[in-house]
């Protein structure tokens, strides 16, 4: 079969979606004989330039008016894929894909990537209401299926009023090889935050909660913050750090590849106090590296409690302060055990191979009317 995937950008700065889409396509190519084309906008710093398989190709297209990708419709019309899969909404490439697929009678899937939750819809809400009325609602209502990465995201899709079938398939994670890794380095233990520096990630709350911890609790810890955001917001965060006279806290900027792996391998604890997350790639990635995780009920990670691999807390400064006081005083042996539990969870349920096989099953059902997958819901 021939699959087309469409996303606005796979620039490194876009975070989780770029990683999820390219990782999924690499696994689809590895676990099937299908060809996969990925269409996205040109960027100076893409997460990936090519796939290792000759059956996969990345098309970096120039943008034209209104943020459309030049040549996308023409390629869909010419190549006539068996299925189209769009990632993210509110931007033109997914709309272009949906319109072209409808004209040719090609089934198409939309992965909202968290963009249909209440927080996202209300953020710049007027523009999104206009987009819904002009084109977006039709694109969504006519989709053959939605792909949600969690039960929480599926509920948000239903809450937004859409009745299409929903396939609940998590993002897949590449499991790092940690055999023969050396023990954690450095005199201080390390608390790690990795994400885009945007307001809904709870980074301001993290800084304030850190300021409220007693020096005796955090004196043997350092908090490393990896990620980038808009210049104005980064300046605001650094001003908060200065005003609160925060110590043992470091903004490391955007870090990729081996440098990022080094931070993950050396981390003792991971924190993401987010207000909204459809999946939370950063959480899954930390667990894959054997790091216990602190995150909020804004992310669909109740499994942290069920597997004793971390903390799933209410949002806000006080719950975060309380859990940091607890976690930073736990013995290294207990943290290590929690980390082992988390890695086992990812290996069992979230490996990219298992996820890609589910996606192939969904494609087969939509294209060839094969047996309906048990993860596809009509209600």
C-alpha positions as CSV (number, residue, x, y, z in Angstrom):
1,X,0.0,0.0,0.0
2,X,1.0,3.7,-0.3
3,X,0.6,6.0,2.6
4,X,0.8,9.8,2.7
5,X,1.5,11.6,6.0
6,X,1.1,15.4,6.3
7,X,2.3,17.7,9.0
8,X,3.1,21.4,9.0
9,X,6.7,21.0,10.2
10,X,9.2,18.5,11.6
11,X,11.5,21.3,12.8
12,X,13.3,20.3,16.0
13,X,11.7,23.3,17.7
14,X,8.2,21.9,17.3
15,X,8.8,19.2,19.9
16,X,6.8,16.0,20.3
17,X,4.7,15.9,17.1
18,X,7.8,15.9,14.9
19,X,9.4,13.1,16.9
20,X,6.2,11.0,17.0
21,X,5.4,11.3,13.3
22,X,9.0,10.5,12.0
23,X,9.4,7.7,14.5
24,X,6.0,6.2,13.5
25,X,6.9,6.4,9.8
26,X,10.3,4.8,10.3
27,X,8.5,1.9,12.1
28,X,5.8,1.6,9.4
29,X,8.6,1.2,6.8
30,X,10.4,-1.4,8.9
31,X,7.3,-3.5,9.6
32,X,5.6,-3.5,6.2
33,X,6.3,-3.5,2.5
34,X,4.4,-0.2,2.0
35,X,5.7,3.1,0.7
36,X,5.4,6.1,2.9
37,X,5.7,9.8,1.8
38,X,5.9,12.5,4.5
39,X,5.0,16.0,3.4
40,X,6.0,19.0,5.5
41,X,7.1,22.6,5.3
42,X,10.8,23.5,4.6
43,X,12.8,24.2,7.7
44,X,16.4,25.0,8.5
45,X,16.6,22.5,11.3
46,X,14.6,19.4,10.6
47,X,14.5,16.5,13.1
48,X,15.2,14.1,10.2
49,X,16.3,14.7,6.6
50,X,15.6,11.2,5.2
51,X,14.4,7.8,6.2
52,X,16.8,4.8,6.1
53,X,14.4,2.8,3.9
54,X,14.2,3.6,0.2
55,X,10.5,3.1,0.4
56,X,10.1,6.2,2.5
57,X,10.7,9.8,1.4
58,X,10.4,13.2,3.1
59,X,9.2,16.1,0.9
60,X,10.1,19.5,2.3
61,X,7.8,21.9,0.4
62,X,7.9,25.7,0.3
63,X,5.1,27.6,1.9
64,X,2.8,29.7,-0.2
65,X,-0.1,32.1,0.7
66,X,-2.0,31.4,3.9
67,X,0.6,28.8,5.0
68,X,-0.3,26.2,2.4
69,X,2.4,23.8,1.1
70,X,3.2,24.3,-2.5
71,X,2.6,21.2,-4.6
72,X,0.9,19.1,-2.0
73,X,-2.4,18.8,-3.8
74,X,-0.7,18.0,-7.1
75,X,1.3,15.1,-5.6
76,X,-1.8,13.6,-3.9
77,X,-3.7,13.9,-7.3
78,X,-0.8,12.3,-9.2
79,X,0.3,9.6,-6.8
80,X,-3.2,8.7,-5.5
81,X,-2.2,7.1,-2.2
82,X,-4.3,4.4,-0.5
83,X,-4.7,6.5,2.6
84,X,-3.8,10.0,3.8
85,X,-2.9,10.7,7.4
86,X,-2.8,14.3,8.7
87,X,-1.2,15.4,11.9
88,X,-2.3,18.5,13.8
89,X,-5.1,20.9,12.9
90,X,-5.7,24.7,12.6
91,X,-3.0,24.9,10.0
92,X,-3.3,24.7,6.2
93,X,-1.4,21.5,5.3
94,X,-3.9,19.2,7.0
95,X,-6.7,21.1,5.3
96,X,-5.1,20.7,1.9
97,X,-4.7,17.0,2.5
98,X,-8.4,16.6,3.6
99,X,-9.8,18.4,0.6
100,X,-7.7,16.5,-1.9
101,X,-8.5,13.2,-0.3
102,X,-12.2,13.9,-0.4
103,X,-12.1,14.8,-4.1
104,X,-10.4,11.5,-4.9
105,X,-12.4,9.4,-2.5
106,X,-9.3,8.4,-0.5
107,X,-9.9,7.6,3.2
108,X,-8.1,10.0,5.5
109,X,-7.2,10.0,9.2
110,X,-6.6,13.0,11.4
111,X,-4.4,13.0,14.5
112,X,-5.3,16.2,16.4
113,X,-2.2,16.1,18.5
114,X,-4.0,17.6,21.5
115,X,-5.4,20.5,19.5
116,X,-9.1,19.6,20.3
117,X,-8.8,19.8,24.1
118,X,-10.5,22.7,25.8
119,X,-7.3,24.6,26.6
120,X,-6.1,24.4,23.0
121,X,-9.4,25.4,21.6
122,X,-9.7,28.5,23.9
123,X,-6.1,29.5,23.2
124,X,-6.4,32.2,20.4
125,X,-10.0,31.1,20.4
126,X,-11.4,33.6,18.0
127,X,-9.1,32.6,15.2
128,X,-10.0,28.9,15.8
129,X,-13.7,29.6,15.7
130,X,-13.3,31.3,12.4
131,X,-11.2,28.4,11.1
132,X,-13.9,25.9,12.3
133,X,-16.7,27.7,10.5
134,X,-14.7,28.3,7.3
135,X,-13.1,24.9,6.7
136,X,-11.9,23.0,9.7
137,X,-15.2,21.5,10.9
138,X,-15.9,19.9,7.5
139,X,-12.4,18.4,7.4
140,X,-12.9,16.9,10.8
141,X,-16.5,15.7,10.3
142,X,-15.6,14.0,7.0
143,X,-12.5,12.1,8.3
144,X,-12.7,8.4,8.0
145,X,-11.3,8.2,11.6
146,X,-9.6,10.1,14.3
147,X,-6.4,8.9,15.8
148,X,-6.2,9.7,19.6
149,X,-3.1,8.9,21.6
150,X,-5.0,8.4,24.8
151,X,-8.5,7.9,26.3
152,X,-8.3,11.5,27.6
153,X,-7.8,12.8,24.0
154,X,-10.6,10.6,22.7
155,X,-12.9,12.1,25.3
156,X,-11.9,15.6,24.3
157,X,-12.7,14.8,20.6
158,X,-16.2,13.6,21.7
159,X,-16.6,16.7,23.9
160,X,-15.8,18.9,20.9
161,X,-18.8,17.3,19.1
162,X,-17.3,14.9,16.6
163,X,-18.8,11.4,16.2
164,X,-16.3,9.8,13.8
165,X,-14.7,6.5,14.7
166,X,-11.7,7.0,17.0
167,X,-8.7,4.7,17.1
168,X,-6.9,5.0,20.4
169,X,-3.2,4.2,19.7
170,X,-0.5,5.7,21.9
171,X,2.6,7.4,20.5
172,X,5.4,4.8,20.0
173,X,8.7,5.1,21.8
174,X,12.1,3.9,20.7
175,X,13.5,1.9,23.6
176,X,17.1,3.1,24.3
177,X,19.8,0.5,25.0
178,X,20.9,1.1,28.6
179,X,23.1,-2.0,29.0
180,X,26.5,-1.4,30.5
181,X,25.6,2.2,31.2
182,X,27.7,3.9,33.9
183,X,26.2,5.1,37.1
184,X,24.9,8.7,37.4
185,X,27.7,11.3,37.4
186,X,28.2,14.4,39.4
187,X,28.1,15.4,43.1
188,X,24.4,16.5,42.9
189,X,21.4,14.4,41.9
190,X,19.6,15.7,38.9
191,X,15.9,16.7,38.3
192,X,15.1,17.2,34.6
193,X,12.5,19.1,32.7
194,X,12.4,18.6,28.9
195,X,9.7,20.4,26.8
196,X,9.0,23.5,24.8
197,X,9.0,26.5,27.1
198,X,5.4,27.6,26.7
199,X,2.9,28.6,29.4
200,X,0.8,25.5,29.4
201,X,3.8,23.3,30.3
202,X,3.7,24.6,33.9
203,X,7.2,25.9,33.9
204,X,6.3,29.1,35.9
205,X,4.7,26.9,38.5
206,X,7.9,24.7,38.6
207,X,10.1,27.8,39.3
208,X,7.9,29.0,42.1
209,X,7.6,25.5,43.6
210,X,11.4,25.2,43.5
211,X,11.7,28.5,45.3
212,X,9.5,27.3,48.1
213,X,11.6,24.2,48.9
214,X,13.8,24.3,51.9
215,X,17.5,24.6,51.1
216,X,18.1,21.4,53.1
217,X,15.9,19.5,50.7
218,X,17.3,20.8,47.4
219,X,20.9,21.4,48.3
220,X,22.0,18.0,46.9
221,X,19.9,18.5,43.8
222,X,20.1,20.5,40.6
223,X,17.2,21.3,38.2
224,X,18.1,21.3,34.6
225,X,15.5,22.8,32.2
226,X,15.9,21.8,28.5
227,X,13.9,23.4,25.8
228,X,13.2,26.7,24.0
229,X,10.3,29.0,23.5
230,X,9.5,32.4,22.2
231,X,12.2,35.0,23.1
232,X,9.8,37.1,25.1
233,X,8.6,34.2,27.2
234,X,12.2,32.9,27.8
235,X,13.1,36.3,29.1
236,X,10.1,36.2,31.5
237,X,11.2,32.9,32.9
238,X,14.7,34.0,33.5
239,X,13.4,37.2,35.2
240,X,11.4,35.0,37.5
241,X,14.5,33.0,38.3
242,X,16.4,36.2,39.1
243,X,13.6,37.7,41.1
244,X,13.2,34.5,43.2
245,X,17.0,34.2,43.5
246,X,16.8,30.5,42.5
247,X,19.8,28.4,43.0
248,X,20.8,25.0,41.6
249,X,18.5,25.7,38.6
250,X,19.9,26.0,35.0
251,X,18.3,26.8,31.7
252,X,20.1,24.7,29.2
253,X,18.3,25.8,26.0
254,X,17.2,23.3,23.3
255,X,19.3,20.1,23.4
256,X,19.1,17.3,20.8
257,X,20.7,14.0,19.9
258,X,23.6,12.7,22.0
259,X,23.6,15.8,24.2
260,X,20.0,15.2,25.1
261,X,20.6,11.5,25.7
262,X,23.4,12.4,28.2
263,X,21.0,14.5,30.2
264,X,18.4,11.7,30.2
265,X,21.0,9.0,31.2
266,X,22.2,11.1,34.1
267,X,18.8,12.2,35.4
268,X,17.5,10.8,38.7
269,X,14.0,12.3,38.4
270,X,11.9,13.9,35.7
271,X,9.2,16.6,36.0
272,X,6.5,17.9,33.6
273,X,3.9,20.0,35.5
274,X,1.8,20.5,32.4
275,X,-1.8,21.9,32.2
276,X,-2.7,20.0,29.0
277,X,-1.1,17.1,27.2
278,X,-2.8,14.7,24.7
279,X,-0.1,12.1,25.3
280,X,3.2,13.5,26.7
281,X,6.1,12.2,24.7
282,X,8.5,13.6,27.2
283,X,7.0,11.5,29.9
284,X,7.2,8.3,27.9
285,X,10.8,9.1,26.8
286,X,11.9,9.7,30.4
287,X,10.3,6.4,31.5
288,X,12.1,4.6,28.7
289,X,15.3,5.8,30.2
290,X,14.4,4.4,33.6
291,X,13.6,7.8,35.2
292,X,10.7,8.2,37.7
293,X,8.3,10.9,36.6
294,X,6.3,13.6,38.2
295,X,3.5,14.9,36.1
296,X,0.0,16.3,36.5
297,X,-3.5,15.2,35.8
298,X,-3.3,17.4,32.7
299,X,-1.4,14.5,31.1
300,X,-2.9,11.0,30.6
301,X,-0.4,9.2,32.8
302,X,-2.4,7.6,35.7
303,X,-0.3,4.5,35.0
304,X,2.5,6.1,36.9
305,X,0.5,5.4,40.1
306,X,-0.6,1.9,39.0
307,X,2.9,0.8,38.2
308,X,4.7,2.7,41.0
309,X,6.9,4.5,38.5
310,X,6.1,8.1,39.5
311,X,3.6,10.7,40.7
312,X,0.4,11.9,39.0
313,X,-0.7,15.0,40.8
314,X,-3.2,17.8,40.7
315,X,-2.2,20.9,38.8
316,X,-0.8,24.0,40.6
317,X,2.1,25.2,42.8
318,X,1.1,23.6,46.1
319,X,0.7,20.0,44.9
320,X,3.9,20.4,43.0
321,X,5.8,21.7,46.0
322,X,4.5,18.8,48.1
323,X,5.5,16.1,45.7
324,X,8.9,17.6,45.2
325,X,9.5,17.6,48.9
326,X,8.6,13.9,49.0
327,X,10.5,12.9,45.8
328,X,13.7,14.7,46.5
329,X,14.1,12.9,49.8
330,X,13.4,9.4,48.6
331,X,16.4,7.0,48.7
332,X,18.4,6.4,45.5
333,X,17.4,2.7,45.7
334,X,13.7,3.6,45.8
335,X,14.1,5.9,42.8
336,X,16.0,3.3,40.9
337,X,13.2,0.7,41.5
338,X,10.6,3.2,40.3
339,X,12.7,3.8,37.2
340,X,12.8,0.1,36.5
341,X,9.0,-0.1,36.8
342,X,8.6,2.8,34.3
343,X,10.9,1.3,31.7
344,X,9.0,-2.0,32.0
345,X,5.8,-0.2,31.3
346,X,7.1,1.4,28.1
347,X,8.6,-1.9,26.9
348,X,5.3,-3.7,27.4
349,X,2.8,-1.2,26.1
350,X,4.5,1.7,24.2
351,X,7.2,0.3,22.1
352,X,7.2,1.7,18.6
353,X,7.0,-1.7,17.0
354,X,3.7,-2.5,18.8
355,X,2.3,0.9,17.9
356,X,3.2,0.7,14.2
357,X,1.5,-2.7,14.0
358,X,-1.7,-1.2,15.4
359,X,-1.5,1.6,12.9
360,X,-1.0,-0.8,10.0
361,X,-4.1,-2.7,11.3
362,X,-6.1,0.5,11.2
363,X,-5.0,1.3,7.7
364,X,-5.8,-2.2,6.5
365,X,-9.3,-1.9,7.9
366,X,-10.0,1.5,6.3
367,X,-8.6,0.6,2.9
368,X,-9.4,-3.1,2.5
369,X,-12.3,-3.5,4.9
370,X,-10.3,-6.0,7.0
371,X,-11.5,-7.0,10.5
372,X,-12.3,-4.0,12.7
373,X,-9.5,-3.4,15.2
374,X,-10.5,-3.7,18.9
375,X,-9.0,-0.2,19.5
376,X,-11.4,1.5,17.1
377,X,-14.4,3.0,18.8
378,X,-17.7,4.2,17.1
379,X,-19.1,5.7,20.2
